[in-house]
Amino acid sequence: MTAAPTEISAYGDHVLAVEPTGAEPVPEQARHGKPIGLLWTWTSPNMEFATVFVGVLSVGVFGLSFWDAVLAIVLGTALGAVAHAFLGLSGPRFGVPQMVAGRSAFGFVGNMLPSVLNAVTAGIGWFAVNSVSAAYALNTLLGWPLLLCLFIVVILQVTLAYLGHNFIQSAERYAFPALTVVFLIAAGVILSKSHIGSANGAHAFSGAFLLTVGATFGYAAGWTPYGSDYTRYLPRTAPKWAVALWPGIGVLVSCVLLEIVGAASATVLIPAKVAADLSPTAAFTYALPTWLADLTLLAIAVGGIAANALNIYSGSLSFLATGIKLPAFLRRSWVSVGFGVLGTALAWSGLSDSATKYNNFLLVITYWIGPWLAVTFVDRYLRRRESDSSIGALLQSTAHRNWAAPIAMALGTALGVWLFSNQTEYVGLVAKHVPDIGDVAFETGFVIAAVLYLALRLVPGLGSTPAPATVDQPEPATA
């Protein structure tokens, strides 16, 4: 199922319209917008409690000292933000979602591996995580049953994703100033009432620093498979520096700010009897005056919805990027609804023991995204002298194969987890004997995948097939 170019062009910059585009290229006549819009697109989704909770984990769970936590947060987030900034450059060049852009490295069939993984991670996994935090915020604010709050949140965020690209961008724009102001005020109060000196790292987990780097990288890098999903409508002439800068700044500043506040909030003194009855969001707002606590809870709910609009939308695009043919009535909009239903079921099951499940989820994300990034970056470098028209045609060729990429990614992921994973569900062979290294599965997976890809692409039958004849404008692909 594809949308006709005339249908996509008619969509233009209309906000109150259902986006007709799936995974096919956006034609030049339908391009619109400016790169500065990417600042709020990538700031608003991080102004939410899931971001805060990454910082809470560093001190409250891993036991790091506050300043060690700050260093780990900055390092992990910076790595993820730089990767995210780079990947969005594919959007204006080819007009396709991120997972379609990945076909140059993985081939049409091999690209199903990262596409399916991202569809599940984004449309179901992240959807569940953010739905839970937003539901807790509404529950604390209104006193309504938690399950009812969850359903309210789900309906709102699925509606955003159903309408698509322009409506999401507009919603993020209007959420940006309100969320930023509320969280900045709350951050100031929490920092003033925290006791950061009490977080001295005396009881830190083995490898706590690298665990925090991994978790913060996982949070920021969790956006990387969405990169060009929100830049593909920009004109080809959009300045590359701006296309890369604004998403990178949006992710870096918002994540670092709220994660540091989260780390500080773990040192706010709360009586034990009170703390036992508080939800994670209620504990975060405990030190705030009532009026600010209420505003912050509302902002947490809005931020969760803002994040999940992107998660469901990009999850549906990743699913369509697999090339699976669907009936005409199952456009991207209805695929978004389907992911919303599945994500709701997972969120329902995650309303308890959320801290452990969230930490494990963040680490699992890095296990496959690290190797995927390695293969993607290496392939981009190797194709640096190829023309846009040549690569654009390759992205739409169903005959294109490059088995070296999915094999390298799969082996990099498997070996990284087997040797270096360190979480409650599984401890790797090396991590079991040397727990002080923390969880470095994504770092080792990245290196292994990069080396394997460089080697395997030289093996006859595994390397990239010849590029098809170049064209000025890639033909729409079946989505």
C-alpha positions in Angstrom: 0.0 0.0 0.0 1.4 3.4 -1.0 0.1 6.9 -1.1 0.2 8.6 -4.5 2.6 11.5 -4.9 -0.3 13.8 -5.5 -2.0 12.7 -2.3 1.2 13.3 -0.3 1.6 16.7 -1.9 -1.9 17.6 -1.1 -1.2 16.8 2.6 1.5 19.5 2.5 1.7 21.4 5.9 -1.9 20.7 6.9 -2.1 20.0 10.6 -5.7 18.8 11.0 -5.4 16.0 8.4 -4.5 12.4 8.6 -1.0 11.9 7.0 -1.3 9.6 3.9 2.5 8.8 3.8 3.8 5.5 4.8 7.4 4.4 4.2 7.6 5.7 0.7 9.8 8.8 -0.2 8.3 12.2 0.3 8.3 14.0 -3.1 10.1 17.3 -3.4 6.9 19.3 -3.9 5.6 18.1 -0.6 8.6 19.2 1.4 8.1 22.0 4.0 9.3 23.3 7.4 12.6 24.6 8.9 15.2 22.7 10.9 14.7 24.9 14.0 11.4 23.0 14.4 13.4 20.0 15.3 14.5 21.6 18.6 11.1 21.3 20.2 10.3 18.1 18.4 13.2 16.5 20.3 13.0 18.6 23.6 9.3 18.1 24.4 9.3 14.3 24.4 12.2 14.2 26.9 10.4 16.6 29.3 8.8 13.8 31.2 9.3 11.5 34.1 10.9 8.6 32.2 13.9 11.0 31.7 13.9 12.0 35.3 13.8 8.4 36.4 17.1 7.6 34.6 18.8 10.0 36.9 17.0 8.5 39.9 18.4 5.1 39.0 22.0 6.4 39.0 21.9 7.5 42.7 18.8 5.8 44.2 19.4 2.3 42.7 23.0 2.1 41.5 24.3 4.0 44.5 26.6 6.4 42.6 27.8 9.6 44.2 25.9 12.6 42.8 28.9 14.1 40.9 29.9 10.7 39.5 26.3 10.4 38.4 26.5 13.8 36.7 29.6 12.7 34.8 28.1 9.4 33.7 24.8 11.2 32.6 26.7 13.7 30.5 28.9 11.1 28.9 26.2 8.6 28.0 23.7 11.2 26.8 26.3 13.0 24.7 27.1 9.8 22.9 23.5 9.2 22.1 22.8 12.8 21.1 25.7 12.9 18.6 24.5 9.7 17.0 21.0 11.0 16.8 22.1 14.3 15.2 24.0 12.4 12.5 21.3 10.0 11.5 18.7 12.7 10.9 20.7 13.9 7.9 19.2 11.1 5.7 15.7 12.7 5.8 16.3 15.7 3.5 18.6 13.7 1.3 16.2 10.8 0.5 12.8 11.8 2.0 12.4 8.4 3.8 12.0 7.2 7.4 15.2 6.1 9.2 14.5 2.4 8.9 14.1 2.7 5.1 17.4 4.7 5.0 19.0 1.6 6.6 18.3 -0.5 3.5 21.5 0.8 2.0 23.5 -1.1 4.6 21.2 -4.0 5.4 19.5 -4.7 2.0 15.8 -4.9 1.5 15.3 -8.3 3.2 18.1 -8.0 5.8 16.7 -4.6 6.9 13.7 -6.5 8.4 16.0 -7.3 11.4 16.4 -3.7 12.7 13.0 -2.6 11.4 11.1 -5.3 13.4 13.3 -4.7 16.5 12.6 -1.0 16.4 8.9 -1.5 15.7 8.7 -3.6 18.9 11.0 -1.3 20.9 9.3 2.0 19.9 5.7 1.1 19.3 5.3 -1.3 22.2 8.3 -1.1 24.6 8.8 2.7 24.9 5.0 3.2 24.6 4.5 1.1 27.7 7.3 2.8 29.7 6.0 6.3 29.0 2.3 5.3 29.4 3.1 4.0 32.9 4.8 7.2 34.0 2.1 9.4 32.6 -0.6 7.3 34.2 1.1 7.5 37.6 1.2 11.3 37.3 -2.5 11.6 36.5 -3.3 9.1 39.3 -1.3 11.2 41.8 -2.7 14.5 40.5 -6.4 13.5 40.3 -6.7 10.5 42.6 -8.4 8.5 39.9 -7.9 4.8 39.6 -4.5 4.0 38.0 -5.9 1.9 35.2 -8.4 4.6 34.2 -5.5 7.1 34.0 -3.6 4.7 31.8 -6.5 4.4 29.4 -6.9 8.2 29.2 -3.2 8.6 28.4 -3.4 5.9 25.8 -6.3 7.4 23.9 -4.7 10.8 23.8 -1.3 9.6 22.5 -2.7 7.2 20.0 -4.8 10.1 18.6 -1.7 12.1 18.0 0.1 9.3 16.3 -3.0 8.5 14.2 -3.1 12.0 12.7 0.7 11.8 11.9 3.7 13.9 11.1 2.3 17.5 11.0 0.0 17.2 13.9 2.7 15.7 16.0 5.2 18.4 15.1 2.6 21.1 16.0 1.7 19.4 19.3 5.4 19.2 20.3 5.8 22.9 19.4 3.1 24.1 21.7 4.1 21.7 24.5 7.7 22.9 24.4 7.4 26.2 26.3 5.0 25.0 28.9 6.9 21.9 29.7 10.2 23.7 29.7 9.1 26.4 32.1 7.4 24.0 34.6 10.3 21.6 34.7 12.9 24.4 35.1 11.0 25.8 38.1 10.6 22.4 39.6 14.2 21.6 39.0 15.3 24.7 40.9 13.2 23.8 43.9 14.3 20.2 44.0 18.0 21.1 43.7 17.6 23.6 46.6 16.0 20.9 48.8 18.3 18.0 47.9 21.2 16.8 50.0 23.6 15.8 47.3 26.4 15.4 49.8 24.6 12.4 51.2 25.1 10.6 47.9 28.7 9.7 48.4 28.9 6.5 46.5 29.8 4.4 49.5 27.3 1.7 48.7 27.5 1.8 44.9 26.8 -1.3 42.9 29.7 -3.0 41.2 30.2 -1.2 37.8 27.6 1.5 38.8 29.3 4.1 36.7 29.2 2.1 33.5 25.7 0.9 34.2 24.7 4.6 34.4 26.5 5.4 31.2 24.7 2.5 29.5 21.3 3.5 30.8 21.7 7.2 29.8 23.1 6.2 26.4 20.2 3.8 26.0 17.7 6.5 26.7 19.2 9.1 24.3 20.1 6.5 21.7 16.6 5.1 21.9 15.7 8.0 19.6 18.3 7.3 16.9 16.2 4.8 14.9 13.7 7.6 14.5 16.1 10.2 13.3 15.0 10.9 9.7 11.3 10.1 10.5 11.0 13.8 11.5 13.4 15.3 9.0 12.2 13.7 5.8 9.7 16.4 5.0 12.4 19.1 5.1 13.6 20.4 1.7 16.8 19.0 0.2 18.3 22.5 0.5 17.9 22.6 4.3 21.4 23.4 5.8 23.0 20.1 7.0 24.4 21.8 10.1 21.0 22.9 11.2 19.4 19.5 10.5 22.0 17.9 12.7 22.3 20.6 15.4 18.8 21.1 16.6 17.8 17.5 17.2 21.2 16.9 19.0 20.7 20.0 21.2 17.1 19.0 22.0 18.1 15.5 23.2 21.3 16.5 24.9 20.0 19.5 27.0 16.6 18.1 27.9 18.0 14.7 29.0 21.0 16.0 30.9 18.9 18.6 32.7 16.2 16.2 33.9 18.4 13.3 34.6 20.6 15.4 36.9 17.5 16.7 38.6 16.4 13.1 39.0 19.7 12.2 40.6 19.4 15.1 43.0 15.8 14.1 43.8 17.0 10.8 45.1 18.7 12.7 47.9 15.6 14.6 49.1 14.7 13.5 52.6 11.4 11.7 52.7 10.2 9.9 55.9 10.3 6.1 55.5 6.7 5.6 56.4 5.7 8.2 53.8 8.0 7.0 51.1 6.6 3.5 51.3 3.2 4.7 50.1 4.4 7.0 47.4 4.4 6.2 43.6 7.6 7.2 41.7 6.0 10.4 40.4 4.7 11.3 43.9 8.1 10.8 45.4 9.6 13.1 42.8 7.2 15.9 43.5 7.2 15.4 47.3 9.5 18.4 48.1 7.5 20.8 45.8 4.8 23.2 47.1 1.3 21.9 46.3 0.7 24.3 43.3 4.0 23.4 41.7 3.6 19.7 42.4 0.3 19.7 40.6 1.7 21.6 37.6 4.7 19.2 37.5 2.4 16.2 37.6 0.4 17.6 34.8 3.6 18.3 32.9 4.8 14.7 33.4 1.5 13.4 31.9 1.8 15.8 29.0 5.4 14.9 28.4 4.7 11.2 28.5 2.0 11.7 25.8 4.4 13.9 23.8 7.0 11.1 23.9 4.6 8.4 23.0 3.2 10.2 20.0 6.7 9.8 18.5 7.1 6.3 19.7 3.9 5.0 18.2 4.4 7.0 15.0 7.9 5.8 14.4 7.1 2.3 15.5 4.4 2.1 12.7 6.9 3.5 10.2 9.5 0.9 11.1 6.9 -1.8 10.7 6.0 -0.5 7.2 9.7 -0.3 6.4 9.9 -4.1 6.5 8.2 -4.1 3.1 5.3 -6.3 4.3 2.3 -5.7 2.0 -0.9 -4.7 3.8 -4.5 -4.2 2.6 -5.2 -0.7 1.3 -7.3 0.3 4.4 -4.4 -0.5 6.8 -2.5 2.7 6.3 0.2 4.0 8.7 -2.5 5.6 10.8 -4.2 2.3 11.6 -0.9 0.5 12.2 -0.4 3.2 14.9 -3.6 2.2 16.5 -2.6 -1.4 16.5 0.7 -0.7 18.3 -1.3 1.4 20.8 -3.4 -1.6 21.7 -0.3 -3.9 22.1 1.6 -1.2 24.1 -1.3 -0.7 26.4 -1.3 -4.4 27.3 2.4 -4.3 28.1 2.0 -1.0 30.1 -0.8 -2.6 32.1 1.6 -5.5 33.1 4.3 -3.0 34.0 2.4 -1.0 36.6 4.3 -2.8 39.3 8.0 -3.2 40.0 8.6 -0.4 37.4 12.2 0.5 38.5 13.7 -2.9 37.8 11.8 -3.3 34.6 12.7 0.1 33.4 16.4 -0.4 34.1 16.5 -3.7 32.2 14.6 -2.2 29.3 17.1 0.6 28.9 20.0 -1.8 28.8 18.2 -4.2 26.4 17.7 -1.3 24.0 21.5 -0.6 23.9 22.2 -4.3 23.2 20.8 -4.1 19.6 21.1 -0.3 19.0 24.8 -0.3 19.6 25.6 -2.9 16.9 23.0 -1.4 14.5 24.7 2.0 14.9 28.1 0.5 14.2 26.9 -1.1 10.9 25.0 2.0 9.9 28.0 4.4 10.6 30.5 2.1 8.8 28.2 1.8 5.7 27.7 5.5 5.6 31.4 6.1 5.6 32.0 3.5 2.9 29.3 5.1 0.7 30.5 8.7 1.3 31.5 9.1 -2.4 28.3 7.7 -3.8 25.7 10.1 -5.2 22.3 10.7 -3.6 20.6 9.4 -6.7 22.5 6.2 -6.6 21.8 5.5 -2.9 18.2 6.7 -3.2 17.6 4.1 -5.9 19.3 1.4 -3.8 16.8 2.2 -0.9 13.9 1.4 -3.2 15.4 -1.7 -4.8 13.8 -4.9 -3.6 16.7 -6.9 -5.2 19.3 -5.2 -3.0 21.0 -7.6 -0.7 23.9 -7.1 1.8 23.9 -10.1 4.2 27.1 -8.9 5.8 25.2 -6.2 7.7 22.4 -8.3 9.4 24.9 -11.0 10.2 27.4 -8.5 11.8 24.6 -6.9 13.8 23.2 -10.2 15.0 26.6 -11.5 16.1 27.6 -8.2 17.7 24.4 -8.2 19.7 24.6 -11.9 20.7 28.3 -11.8 21.7 27.9 -8.5 23.6 25.0 -9.9 25.6 26.5 -13.4 26.2 29.8 -11.9 27.4 29.0 -8.6 29.0 25.3 -8.2 29.9 24.8 -7.4 33.6 21.2 -7.0 34.7 18.7 -8.9 36.8 17.5 -11.1 34.0 20.9 -12.2 32.7 24.5 -11.8 33.7 27.1 -12.4 31.0 30.1 -14.7 31.2 32.7 -12.0 31.7 30.4 -9.7 33.8 29.8 -12.7 36.1 33.4 -13.0 36.9 34.3 -9.3 36.8 31.2 -7.5 38.1 33.1 -4.2 38.4 32.9 -3.6 34.7 29.2 -3.1 34.9 27.2 -3.7 31.7 29.3 -2.9 28.6 27.4 -5.1 26.2 26.5 -2.2 23.9 30.2 -0.9 23.7 31.6 -4.4 22.9 28.6 -5.1 20.6 29.4 -1.9 18.7 33.0 -2.8 18.2 32.4 -6.4 17.3 29.7 -5.5 14.8 31.8 -2.8 13.1 34.8 -5.2 12.7 32.6 -8.0 11.5 30.9 -5.9 9.0 34.2 -4.6 7.5 35.3 -8.2 7.2 32.1 -10.0 6.1 31.4 -7.5 3.3 34.5 -8.8 1.5 33.3 -12.4 1.6 31.8 -13.5 -1.8 28.0 -13.7 -1.6 27.8 -11.7 1.6 28.7 -8.2 0.4 26.4 -5.6 -1.2 24.9 -6.3 -4.6 25.6 -3.8 -7.4 23.5 -0.7 -7.2 20.6 -0.4 -9.6 20.5 2.2 -12.3 20.4 5.6 -10.8 17.4 7.9 -11.0 16.8 11.5 -10.3 13.9 10.8 -7.9 13.4 7.4 -6.3 10.2 5.7 -7.1 7.7 5.1 -4.2 8.3 1.8 -2.5 5.6 -0.6 -1.4 4.9 -0.1 2.3 
